[in-house]
Amino acid sequence: MVRMGEESREGVVGRAAEEGAVAVLMYTKGESMSGVERETVMKGLGDPLTPGWGGVEGGEALDLEDSQILNRFPKIPSMPISLEVAYSILRSLEGPQMPHHWRGDALGPQPGRVELGPTLLNFTY
């Protein structure tokens, strides 16, 4: 779980994957406890199937397994969560208190389980 700052979402998720994370939950500390920020984690702009040209019905498009497509997306799933959900997860963690200089950054494994599904976030502790 990471609190978003100035680094791009694509950069955060890519770095997490390089460090061995299996998924990333991203929250932004802001005015709303229940809102989430949405932004792409894809590298580049536009439709990934038609990079550099417009997608038109019946027009040329890359295959989903094309290396150009696969390289534009992170290797692990990610999901934006609200500050309220982030605090719920953080409050449930057990074990030694994290060092002060880590607060607000990433957290390592602790008791509890977060299941990241295609349309649903399940959290049990």
Residue, then its C-alpha position, 0 to 999 in steps of 0.5 A: m500500500v502506498r500513499m501517492g505523491e509526486e511520482s506517476r502511478e505508472g512509475v510507482v506500480g512499475r517500481a513496486a513490481e521490480e521490488g517483488a510486490v504482487a499488487v499495489l493499493m494506492y491512496t491519496k491523502g486529500e480533503s475527502m475520506s471516501g473519494v479516490e483519485r483515478e488515473t491510468v498506470m499505462k505508459g503513454l497516451g491514447d488507445p494502446l491498441t492504436p498507438g500513434w494513429g486514431g482508432v476507427e471502426g474496421g481500422e488497423a489495431l495491434d493484437l492484445e499480445d503484441s509486445q508494444i501493448l504488453n510493454r505499456f502496462p505494469k506487470i502487477p495489478s493496482m487499485p486506487i483506494s480511499l483514505e478511509v479504506a487505507y486507514s482501516i487497513l492500517r489500523s488493523l495491522e499487528g506487529p511492531q510499530m513501523p519506524h517513524h521515517w517509513r510512515g506515509d510510505a510503503l508497508g511490508p507484510q503484516p497479519g491480515r489479508v487484502e484480496l484484489g479482484p477485478t471489481l472488488l476489494n475484500f479486506t479481512y483481518 
